[in-house]
Amino acid sequence: MPTDVLGEFLGTAFLVLLGDGVVANVSLDRTKGKDAGWLTITIGWGLAVAIAAYATGHMGPAHLNPAVSLAFALRGAISWGTFLAYTIAQVLGAVLGAVGVWLLYRPHYAQTEDPDTILGTFATAPAIDSPLDNVIAEVIGTFILAYGIMAFAYTDMAPGISTAVVSALIVSIGVSLGGPTGYAINPARDFGPRLAHSFLPIPHKGASQWSYAWVPIIGPMLGGLLAAGLDVLINA
């Protein structure tokens, strides 16, 4: 496996392990972090992105997100073959990360009886089920993420600082834009753990809600496309 593809696999596994891990800590019964709140989750996800990117950035671009990889493919920064390889690696890494969360919190899953709470530690769901509005929320959140990542490249920063800035961007998106859908803003981050939820032997779990799964795929990919288009328009 090429080093950059391996980096996308490992990085996304770290991302989901830490990101879904904070959701599990806040949501599942009898954890030390039970009911710590939305701010804890948003900070945890922001730190998860930074740690994953710092840990694997020496191996490749550390996109860790098919929507971000799509934006860079549209800009010509990576080939379409590389985009496909990254996307597959990111999804598989997300599955591995989600399995890691289950292993770590397995006794707490056994203590948690609400199926929606259990699914929420793996995948996203809308606060109000309105498919068009849910897609719009994911498009906007991912647009801000992908365009921000591309725009930061035009700013002169000390080595490594841009990764910390992206971490802050994730927290900002979560606290400002995450309420409607739980801000998947990453197809691999939602699809991989949702797949893991479907096959893991978790007591009390319900359906994996595949009828919603297209929203955190289509929305983020459209957001990445729009971000690439604006970047071309401004910086061509």
N, C-alpha and C positions, 0 to 999 in steps of 0.2 A: 504494500500500500504506500503510495507517495506520502512524504512527510506532511505536506500541507493538508491532504485529505485526512490523514490520521489526526492532525491538529484540530480539524473541524469536528471529528468524531469525539475526541477526548474533551475538547472545550465545551461542546454542547452537553456532554454527559455531566461535566462539572457544573455547568450553568443550571441544568434541571435539578441535579442533586441538591444544590444549595437553594435554588429558587423555590422549587416545590417543597423542599425541606422546611423553609420558613413558614409556608402555608400550613404544612402538617403540624408544625410546632404550635402555631397560633390556633388551629382549628380542632385538632383531635382531642379527645377526652383524656384527662389525667396527664397531660404533658406539663413541663415546667413553664412553657410559654403560653398556655391556654388563655385565650381572650386578650392577647397583647395588642390586637387591633390592626387597622388598615395601615397606619404609618409604619409599624414594624414590618409588615409584608412588603411595602414599597421600598423601604430602606434595604431589606434583605435581598430583594430582587436586584436592586441597583448594585449592591456589593457582589452578588453572584455573577453579574456580567463582568465586573472589573476583575474579580479573582480568576474567572475562567479565561478571560482575554490575556491577563498577565501570565497565567500558567502556560498558555499554548501559543501566545503571539510570536514566539521565536520559531515556531514550526510553519507558520503561514499567516494569512491575513486575519484569522480569528473572526470571521463574519458571524458564525454560530447561529445563523438565521437565513433561511432560504430567501426571504424578502430582501435582505441586504445583499445577498449574493446576486439576486436578480438585478438589483439596481446597478451593481458593478458590471454585470454582464452586458446590460443595455448600454452602459457607458464605454464598453470595449476594454475594460480593465482586466477581465478574465474571459476565457473562451466559454462557449455554450457547453462544451464537453466538461469543462471544469465546474461550471455551474451545476450540472447534473450530478457529478461526483460529490461535490460539496453537499448538495441537498440530501442525497442518500445517506451520506456520512452523518449529517446533522440529525436526521430523523432517527437513525439507529443509535446515535449517541444519546438522544433524548429518551429513547426507550430504556437504555441502560441506566441513565440517571434516575428515572422514575422507579425502576426496580430497586435501586439503591435506597430511595426514600422509603419504599415499602419494607425492605429488610430492616432498616434502622428503627422504624416506627411500628413494626409489626404488632407488638402487644397493645399499642394504642389504637390501631385499627380494630383490633378485637374488642376493645372497650367502647368503640364509637358505633352507634346504631343508626345514625341518620345517613342514608345513602347519598344525599346531595352534598353533605359535608365531606364524605369520603371521596366522591368524584372531584370535588373542588380542590383537593390536594394534588390532583393529577392534571386536570384540564379546566378550561374556563367555561363559564355559562353566563348568559345575560341576566342583568338585574330585572329588566323588563323584556319579555320575549317579543321583539319587533324586528324581524330579519333585516329589512332595509336599513333601519336605524342602527342596528348592531353592526352591519357591514360598514356603514359610514363611520361609526366610531373606530373600528379597526383600521379603516383606510386613513383617517386623520392621524391616529396615534402612530401608525407605522410610517406615514409620510414624514412626520416630525423626526422620528428616529432615523430613517434612512437618509433624509436630506441633511440632518444634523451631522451624521457621520461623514458624509461626503464634504460638507461645508467646512468641517473642522480641518480637513486636509489642506485647505487654503490658508489656514492660520498658522503662523510660526509659533510652535510650542516646543518646549524642551522635551527630549525623548521620554516617552511613557506618560506624559501628562494628558494626551488626548484620550487615553483609555479611562483615566479618572474622570474626565469631562463627560465621556459617554455614560459612565456610571451615574453621574449627576443627572444627565438627560433622562435616563431610565426612571430615576426617582421622580423627576419632574413630571414625566408622562403619567406615572402611576398616580401621583397625588392630584394631578389636574385633570387628566383625561381617562383615568382607569375605571371610574364608577359604573358606566353603562355595561361593559362587557368583561371587566377583569383584565383588560389590556393584554391579550395574548401577544399582539404585534410581532408574531413569530410563528409561522405554520408548524415548524418542527417542534417547538416548545409545547404546542397544544396536541398535535396529532400523535407524536411519539408516546407521551404519557397516557393519552386516551387509549391508545392501543394496548399499553401495558395494563391499564385498568381493566380492559376487556378480558385479559387472560390470567391475571394474577388471582390466587385463591384468597380473596379478602372476605371475611365474614360481613354480612349485612350490606354488601354493596348492591347497588341497583344497576340499571342500564347505563351504558357508557354514553348515551345520548348522541348517537351518530347523526341524528337528524339536524343537529346544530353544528357538527364538525366542519361543514363547508365554510361557515362564516369566518373562523380564524385561519382559514387557508386563503380564500378569495380576497377578503379584506386586506390583509397584510401584503399580498402580492400586488394588488392594485396600488396600495400605498407606496410600495417600492418602485413601481413603474412611474407613478407621478413624480416621485422624488428625483428619479433619473431624468425625467423630462424637464423638470425645472432646472436641474443642474446643467443640462445641455443648453437650455435657453439662456441662462445667465453667463455661463463660462465657456461656451463654444468658441 
